Amino acid sequence: MGCNSCYEDFLCKCVPYDSVVTINTSVPDGDYMVRLTDTNGNKFDATAEKVTDGVSFNVHDFPDGFISGPGNEFTLEVFKVDAPGSCTPITIPMVSFVNCIKVNIIGGSVDKSSIGCTLECSPTTSNQSALVTFTDQDEVDIPWAPFLTNYGNNPLIQVYHQVSPGVYQLANVSIQTNYVDNVLDNIVVLNAGPATGYVVIS
């Protein structure tokens, strides 16, 4: 696959054939497709759509049983088809920044038809990073209560701005930290103008 890093997740075999799978991530406006590659190297493409929660695609665009067969495995990549370099999968934020997703189909009755947690999720261990995304914002206000346990009063904050579709660079921006009774209450990222990107908290 040529992937540098893959997020790993699962879907339940109970996902109906006429349902939609959502990848909880953040992408710029545009036209997308997803590519699923099975363990034998077979590749299947389907149109995808930017939605509020990230990117979605229809199960029925893939062979019957591909996403509902327990034990099936595939690698998922997202492509922005209306941009230069559309033959290369884009990188997307999925708790870490990745360019592919490995998906297992499991048995049972768990209702799970989405990939990844919402980007506001806080990881369970302090040695992981969290991501907060933003779109066309001058300022990004991050309430700190959900992150305090894992990252404490003096976190490392890095901000990345989108410089072209699917391409992000570390930005030199001002970051305000506001404390209440010596406890970090919120962080404000000052983008010096509307910007799209993500904040890495570690």
C-alpha positions in Angstrom: 0.0 0.0 0.0 2.9 2.4 0.5 1.3 3.7 3.7 3.5 5.5 6.2 1.0 5.2 9.0 -2.4 3.6 9.4 -5.2 4.1 11.9 -6.7 0.8 13.0 -10.4 0.3 13.7 -13.3 -2.1 13.1 -16.9 -2.2 11.8 -19.6 -4.6 12.8 -20.8 -7.3 10.4 -24.4 -6.0 11.1 -23.8 -2.9 9.0 -26.7 -3.1 6.5 -25.9 -3.2 2.8 -27.9 0.1 2.2 -26.2 2.1 5.0 -23.5 4.7 5.1 -20.2 4.4 6.8 -18.7 7.7 8.2 -15.0 8.3 8.8 -14.8 10.7 11.8 -12.2 13.1 10.5 -11.8 16.6 9.0 -11.2 17.4 5.4 -11.5 20.6 3.3 -14.4 21.2 0.9 -14.1 19.2 -2.3 -14.9 16.0 -4.1 -13.7 12.7 -2.7 -13.5 9.0 -3.2 -12.4 6.1 -1.0 -10.4 3.1 -2.0 -10.7 -0.2 -0.2 -7.9 -2.8 -0.7 -8.5 -6.3 0.5 -5.8 -8.7 1.9 -5.3 -10.1 -1.6 -4.5 -6.7 -3.1 -7.9 -6.3 -4.9 -8.9 -2.6 -5.0 -12.4 -1.1 -5.1 -13.2 2.6 -5.5 -16.3 4.5 -4.6 -17.5 8.0 -4.4 -17.3 9.6 -1.0 -18.8 12.8 0.4 -17.6 15.4 2.8 -20.1 15.6 5.7 -20.2 17.5 9.0 -18.5 14.6 10.8 -15.8 13.9 8.1 -16.2 11.7 5.1 -18.9 9.2 4.3 -19.5 6.5 1.7 -22.2 4.0 0.8 -21.8 0.3 1.6 -23.7 -0.6 -1.5 -21.0 0.8 -3.7 -18.8 -2.2 -2.8 -19.3 -5.9 -3.5 -22.1 -7.6 -1.6 -20.6 -9.0 1.7 -17.4 -7.0 1.5 -18.2 -4.9 4.5 -20.6 -7.4 6.2 -18.5 -10.5 6.2 -17.0 -11.3 9.6 -13.3 -11.8 9.4 -12.9 -9.6 6.3 -10.1 -7.1 6.5 -9.3 -4.2 4.2 -7.2 -1.0 4.0 -9.1 2.2 3.4 -7.6 5.3 1.7 -9.2 8.7 1.0 -8.5 10.6 -2.2 -9.4 14.2 -3.1 -10.3 13.9 -6.7 -10.6 17.6 -7.6 -7.1 18.5 -6.7 -3.6 18.1 -8.2 -2.0 14.9 -7.1 -5.4 13.2 -6.8 -3.8 9.8 -7.5 -2.2 10.0 -4.0 -4.2 9.4 -0.9 -4.5 12.4 1.4 -3.5 12.4 5.0 -6.3 12.9 7.5 -6.5 13.5 11.2 -7.6 10.3 13.1 -6.3 11.0 16.7 -2.9 11.0 14.9 -2.3 12.1 11.3 -2.5 9.2 9.0 -2.8 8.4 5.3 -4.7 5.1 5.5 -7.0 3.1 7.8 -7.0 -0.6 8.4 -10.4 -2.0 9.1 -11.5 -5.4 10.5 -15.1 -6.7 10.2 -16.1 -8.4 13.4 -19.0 -10.5 14.5 -21.5 -9.8 17.2 -24.4 -7.4 17.6 -22.4 -4.2 18.3 -23.9 -1.3 16.4 -20.8 0.3 14.8 -20.9 1.8 11.4 -18.4 4.6 11.8 -14.6 4.7 11.8 -12.7 6.6 14.4 -13.9 8.6 17.4 -15.1 12.2 17.1 -12.2 14.6 16.9 -13.1 16.1 20.2 -12.4 12.7 21.9 -9.7 12.8 24.5 -7.4 9.7 24.4 -7.3 7.5 27.5 -3.5 7.6 28.1 -1.2 10.5 28.5 1.4 9.3 26.0 -1.0 9.8 23.1 -1.7 13.0 21.3 -5.1 14.5 20.8 -6.3 16.5 17.8 -8.7 19.4 17.6 -9.6 20.5 14.1 -10.8 23.9 12.9 -12.1 25.4 9.6 -11.8 29.0 8.5 -11.3 30.3 12.0 -9.4 33.3 13.2 -9.3 32.0 16.8 -9.6 28.5 18.1 -10.9 28.3 21.7 -10.2 24.9 23.4 -11.9 24.3 26.8 -9.3 22.5 28.8 -11.4 20.4 31.2 -11.6 17.3 28.9 -7.8 17.3 28.5 -6.7 18.3 32.1 -6.3 14.7 33.4 -4.2 13.5 30.5 -2.1 16.6 29.7 -2.0 18.6 32.9 -1.4 22.4 33.3 1.5 22.7 30.8 0.8 20.8 27.6 2.7 21.0 24.4 0.6 22.6 21.7 1.4 22.5 18.0 -0.7 24.1 15.3 -0.8 23.0 11.7 -2.3 25.1 8.9 -3.6 23.8 5.6 -1.4 25.2 2.8 -3.0 23.2 -0.1 -5.6 20.4 -0.2 -4.4 17.6 2.0 -1.1 19.3 2.9 -0.5 20.9 6.3 2.5 22.7 7.7 3.5 23.6 11.3 2.3 27.2 11.8 4.0 30.0 13.9 1.0 31.4 15.8 0.3 32.9 19.1 -1.2 30.7 21.8 -2.9 32.1 24.9 -3.2 30.0 28.1 -5.8 31.1 30.6 -5.8 29.9 34.2 -8.4 29.9 37.0 -7.0 29.3 40.5 -3.7 28.1 39.0 -5.5 25.5 36.9 -5.5 25.7 33.1 -9.0 26.6 32.0 -8.7 27.1 28.2 -6.3 27.6 25.4 -6.8 30.1 22.6 -5.0 29.7 19.3 -4.7 33.1 17.4 -4.4 32.3 13.7 -3.8 35.9 12.6 -6.6 35.5 10.0 -9.0 32.7 8.9 -7.2 29.4 8.7 -8.1 25.7 8.4 -6.0 23.0 10.1 -5.6 21.2 13.4 -4.1 21.5 16.9 -2.0 18.7 18.3 -2.1 18.4 22.1 0.5 16.3 23.9 
